[in-house]
Amino acid sequence: MNVDVYSKNPTNPNRLPHNINDVVMSIKRLGRWFFMPHRFEGDWRVLESEWRKKILPPDPLIEKLKVLERRKIAFDVGAGTGYFTVHLAKLFEKVYAVECNLEFAKVLARKGIKNIGIIVTDKPPEIDFEIDFVLFADSLHEIECRDEYAEWCRKHARYLAVIDWNERCEYGPPKEDRIDPSSVIELFDGFEFEELPVYECHFFLFGRNELKDQPRG
Ligand SMILES: C[S@@+](CC[C@H](N)C(=O)[O-])C[C@H]1O[C@@H](n2cnc3c(N)ncnc32)[C@H](O)[C@@H]1O
């Protein structure tokens, strides 16, 4: 199985993948190095359930990404078991899944998708290349180091999307833990956002880094 797992510094996006034994060993080592707070507490299968596909279909995101001019590198931050990552892998040459939960990372690794690299960490990974797109799907409200991620995105990312639970929905995380769209826009200062009203239970913000990508025409 060809899946690569990095510790913190995937400096070469074209690095050759390891085999599955390397993946498992790296994950075990990383598990000892990183403190991982407990976050999403449910069974990971919920993340990939038919119910989730109904309330959060990936199609609106896919349609939005298809028209991007550059589709070389994407990051899925708080990727979980890869519900969105697998779709990103069809659109981008290389996708990095950043996930702090080892169990979820292992589930994604077992999918064996060649152009997905898995980074097990709860902090923004150190990189020295540009990113075409960063996704935070149902993850930003769980991420403690949001300011660090905002800085990281300003520095590296051309586009980003934040999809997260809206305040109206009766399902989902406790309402006091949710994040509202206006604070996301404030957090990612330097990005110009549009909001796509496509989901019942989620808001969907798509942002363009004003310093990196100029509108055409
Ligand atoms: C509700 S799950 C969503 C997973 C995936 N994005 C999806 O849509 O299926 C949120 C994920 O964010 C991860 N997470 C939370 N804080 C994180 C952090 N600081 N760094 C990386 N992952 C984080 C959790 O472990 C969990 O897998």
The ligand as a MOL file (V3000), in Angstrom:
LIG
                    3D

  0  0  0     0  0            999 V3000
M  V30 BEGIN CTAB
M  V30 COUNTS 27 29 0 0 0
M  V30 BEGIN ATOM
M  V30 1 C -15.4520 16.3590 13.3030 0
M  V30 2 S -13.9250 15.7960 12.7120 0 CHG=1
M  V30 3 C -14.0300 16.1930 10.9740 0
M  V30 4 C -13.0810 15.3590 10.1620 0
M  V30 5 C -13.0770 15.6220 8.6460 0
M  V30 6 N -12.6420 16.9680 8.3310 0
M  V30 7 C -14.4270 15.3710 8.0710 0
M  V30 8 O -15.0730 16.3390 7.6150 0
M  V30 9 O -14.8420 14.2130 8.0640 0 CHG=-1
M  V30 10 C -12.7460 17.0190 13.2760 0
M  V30 11 C -11.3260 16.5120 13.1770 0
M  V30 12 O -10.4040 17.5470 13.5030 0
M  V30 13 C -9.3250 16.9350 14.1810 0
M  V30 14 N -8.5830 17.9840 14.8990 0
M  V30 15 C -9.0050 18.7440 15.9380 0
M  V30 16 N -8.0410 19.6020 16.3090 0
M  V30 17 C -6.9950 19.3940 15.4840 0
M  V30 18 C -5.6870 19.9840 15.3620 0
M  V30 19 N -5.2850 20.9780 16.1490 0
M  V30 20 N -4.8760 19.5190 14.3910 0
M  V30 21 C -5.2670 18.5140 13.5810 0
M  V30 22 N -6.4730 17.9200 13.6490 0
M  V30 23 C -7.3300 18.3600 14.5790 0
M  V30 24 C -9.9900 15.9140 15.0750 0
M  V30 25 O -9.0960 14.9310 15.5250 0
M  V30 26 C -11.0480 15.3620 14.1290 0
M  V30 27 O -10.5790 14.2850 13.3770 0
M  V30 END ATOM
M  V30 BEGIN BOND
M  V30 1 1 1 2
M  V30 2 1 2 3
M  V30 3 1 2 10
M  V30 4 1 3 4
M  V30 5 1 4 5
M  V30 6 1 5 6
M  V30 7 1 5 7
M  V30 8 2 7 8
M  V30 9 1 7 9
M  V30 10 1 10 11
M  V30 11 1 11 12
M  V30 12 1 11 26
M  V30 13 1 12 13
M  V30 14 1 13 14
M  V30 15 1 13 24
M  V30 16 1 14 15
M  V30 17 1 14 23
M  V30 18 2 15 16
M  V30 19 1 16 17
M  V30 20 1 17 18
M  V30 21 2 17 23
M  V30 22 1 18 19
M  V30 23 2 18 20
M  V30 24 1 20 21
M  V30 25 2 21 22
M  V30 26 1 22 23
M  V30 27 1 24 25
M  V30 28 1 24 26
M  V30 29 1 26 27
M  V30 END BOND
M  V30 END CTAB
M  END
